Amino acid sequence: MVVRRAPEEILHHRFAELPRFLRRGDLLVLNDTKVIRGRLRATRETGGAVEIFLLAAREEGGREEVWEALARPSRKLREGMEFRVGETLRATLLGRNVEGTWNVRLAAEGGVQEALERGGDVPLPPYIRRTAGDPAAAVDRERYQTVYAEVPGSVAAPTAGLHFDREMLEEAARAGVSIAKVTLAVGYGTFSPIRTENVEEFRIHPEKYRLGPEAAHAVADARDRGGRVVAVGTTSARTLESCGREDGRVDPSDGTTRLFLYPGCRFRVVDAMVTNFHLPRSSLLALVMAFAGEDLVRKAYAQAVEREYRFFSYGDAMLLL
């Protein structure tokens, strides 16, 4: 779906046609985060089982790391409990956070990240159900990852990027479209529902990001040549806007963002956006409505339902212009 904001227009195309809506001088901004295998099926020596879902790294590196995580069944869990994940990974519950999540110490002699690759599962959203031995689970390991994923740290994919293959990116480059990469580690903040009555009161969970000098220069170059900054996904958009200046450029930055964009907020950097169709009461949908307007997005979603577009992570895409 292609949604033009001015004049308002809703068009229906296939994603392969995306390059025709881009112009020479435009800049595509990709989130190069890589999804870790952060769904852990853990067991105690006594035989009890628990599922640990990693959310965000607190302390990274080497043989020990500390992660914020969800753990179930929560009613049976206590601080200090130790679990085994596969042959080499150990998990210890350190204590609860205010939000009800746990801090979990992961330890593995050969390195935590290597152990996660061997013993963890792809952290698919809960509405995608896979049973033990399901052949689709093997496909998920590749499909639930963008072709340009480089920096490990996310517990969910930046799903707008899943639509791209290398051939399309090469086609865009041949047409004079530049490409820049930023990194935002997709965590709990991206998929946590808005539970406050007033959207303005919602506080998004912090997520680590990096926008390097190369990306900042690419944005500046796009501005100089009159091109548009096209964010691929809400995570790329949040990273750009977290670093944005009033003149539409960005400053290099490396840190943590809690930026929550909702209707009424102003975008300083992003001129266009590729995104999926999102869940109700999500910060993702709030961002899309902030960018394109509540009424227009509602019309677009009504047409998407009528025309049987696929929603959510493995769903169809929308280009907002």
N, C-alpha and C positions, 0 to 999 in steps of 0.2 A: 504494500500500500504506500502511495505517495501522498503526503498531506502538505499542501501549500498554505502558508499562513496569510499571505497577502498577494493577490486576492485569495479568499478562502476557496479551496478546491481539493477534492478527494479523488484520487485516481487509483487505478488497479493495474498492477504490472507484476512481472516475475522478477525475482531478485537479480537474475542474470542481466537484467536491463539497467541495473543501477548506474553503470558508467555513463549512460546517456544523460543522466541528470546531474552529473558532475561537470565542472568547467575547468579548462586549462587555468592553472594558477591556484586552484583549490588545494586545501591541505586535509588529508585524512589523518585523524589522530586515533591510534590504536592503543588499547591497554594490553601490554605484553605479559601480564601476570600468568602464572602457571598453576593449575589446580593440583594440590597435593592429594594423596590418598588418605584423606583425613577421617574416614569412617572406620572405627576400630572395633572389631569384635573381640572382646577381652574376656578372660576367664581367671578365676581365683584358683589357688591350689586345692581348695575345698570343693571345687567344681562349679561354683556359682558363676553365672555369666552376666556381663554388662556390655552395653554398647556405648562407646565414647565417640562423640562427634566434635572434632576439633574446630574451634571458631577463630582464634587469633593468637599469634605467638606473643608471649610475654618476654621470654628470654630465648634467644636462638643460638645455634651453633654447636657443632661437634657431637660429643657423646651424650650430652644432657641438654634438654630444652624444657621450658615451662610454657604451657599453653592454657588459654581459657577454653573451656569445653562444656558441652552438655553431656550428661551421663544418665543412663536409664537402665533399670528401674530406680529412680532417685530415692524412693522411700527406704530402700535397703542399704543405701550407701552411707559410709562414715569416713571422716577424715583419717588418713593413714592407711586406708585399704590399698593393697597392692594387687596388680593384675598382670597377666602375661598376654601379649599379643603376638601370635606366631611364635617362631623359635627364638628370636633375639631381642624383641622389644619388651620393655617393662614400663608399666604405668602406675603411678602412685597419686592418690587423691590428696592434695595439700590443704584444701579448705574451700568453703563456699564464698562466692561473691554476693554483693547486695542484690544483683539481678537474678540470683538463683543458679547461676552457672558455677562451674568448679574451676579451680586452678589445678592442673595436672602436670606432674613431672614425668617426662618421657626419658628413658635411658636405654642406650644400646651401644655395645662395645664398638661396633663398626660404624657408628654414626646414626643419629636419629632419622635423618632424611632417607638414607639408604634403607633403613629398617621399615619405614613407612611405605616405601615403594614395593617392598616384598610382602609386608603383612597387612597393609591397609587396603580399604576398598574405595572406589570412587564415591565421593559424597553427593550422590544425586539428590535432588529435591524430594521431599516425602511423597509428592503426588506421582512420582515415577517409581513404580514398584517392580522390583526384581526378586525372583525366587532363587534359591540355591541351585546352581547348575544352569541357570538361564543363559542361553547363548548370547542374548543381547547384552549381558553384563560385560562380556569380553569386548564387544563393540564400543561400549560406553567408555572404556579406558582411552580410546582414541577419539571418539566422537565428542566427548565432553571436554574438549580441549581445543583452543584455537590453533590454527596452523602456524601462528607467530608467537605462541607462548614460549617464554624464556625464563622468567623470574619466579621460582617457586614461592608459594605463600598463601594462595587463595583456597578457600573451602567451598567455593562455588565458581562456576565459569562466568566470565563476562559474555553473556549469551548472544549479544548482538554480533560479536565477532565470529560466532560459530558459522555464520552464513558465508563467510569469505573463504575462498581457496586461493592458492598461490597464483593461479592463472588470472583471476580477477584483479588481484593486486598488481600484477604485472601489466595487465591491460590498462588499468587506471594510470600507472606510471608512464606508459607509452603515450597516453593522451595528455600528458602534462600535469597530472595531479601528483602532488608531493605526499609523502607519508612520513609521519613522526610517531614515536612511541613514548608513552608514559606508563607508569606502573601504579596500580592501586590494588592492594591485597584484599580481595573481596571476602568480607567476613560477615558476622552476625548483623551488622548494620544494614547491609544491602537487602536482606530478605526478612528482617524482623518487621512484623505488622505494626501499623500505627494504632496504638491502643488508647490514646488520649482523645477526649471529646473534641477539643480544639486542635487542629493540625499544627498551629503555631507552638503549642506546648510540647510537642513530641521532640525528644532528643535522640538523634541517631547515634548508634554505637560507633566508637572511633575506629578508623581504618588507616593503615599505613599507606603512604603514597610516595612517589618520587617523580618529579618533573625535572629532567636534566637540562644542561645548557643547550644540547643539540635540539631538543624539542622547543625550547624557548626561542632559539634562533629561527626555527622553522615557522613558528607562529608569526614572528616579526617579519620574516620574508613574505609570508602570505599576505600580511597586512600591506606591505610595501607594494606588492604587485596587484592589489585589489582582489585577491582571492578570498574565498570563504574558509573558515575553520569548521570542519565537519567532524564532530565527535562520533566515534563508533562506540555506542553504548553509553548508558548513564554513568558508568564508573569513569570513563574517559572525560565525560562532561564535568563531573564533580571534581576531578583532578585539575582540569583546566581552570574552572571557576574558583577553586581554592587558591590558585596562584595568580588569578587575574588582576589586571590593572585597569584603571578607568579608560585608558586609551586602547583597550582591546588586546593588549599584549600580555605576556606572562613573565613572571620572574622565576628562575630556577629555584626549586625548593625540594626539601626532603624531610618528611615529618609525618604527623598524624592529623587527619581531618575528621571533623564532625559536621561538615557543611551539609545542611539539609535545605534543599531547594523546593519550595512549595508555591502555589499560586500567589502572586503578588511580588515574588522575588524577581530581581532583574539579572539577566545574563550579560556579562561583560565581554566574554571571549567567544563563546560558541555561536555560530551562525546557522548551523544545520546539524541534524543528528540522525543516526541510524539506531533504532531500538526495537525491542520485541514488544509484544502485547503483555501487559503485566497484571498481577493480582490486584483486586480491590484493596483499599486501605494499606497500600504499600508505599514506601518512600519513592520507589521507582515511578509509580503512576503519578504521584504528586509532582515529581520533577518534570515529567512529560507535560502535565497540565500547566505547570509554571512556564514552560517554554512555548507551548502552542496555544494555550488558552483552554479553560475548562469546557466551554461549550463546543468548540471545534473538536476536541479530543473525544467528548461524549458522542458526537456525530460519527466520528471515525470508528469508534468502538462499536457503535450500533451497526454500522455497515459491515464491520468485521464479523460480528455475530451472524448477521443475515447471510453473508457470503461464505460462512463456515471457514474463516481463517483459523489457523491453529494458534493457541495462546501459550504463554509461559516459555520455559527454557528451551525446549525443542520445537518451538512454534515458529510462526512466520514473522517477517520483519516489517517495520514501518520506517519510511524516510520522511523526516520532518524538514521542510524547507522554509 
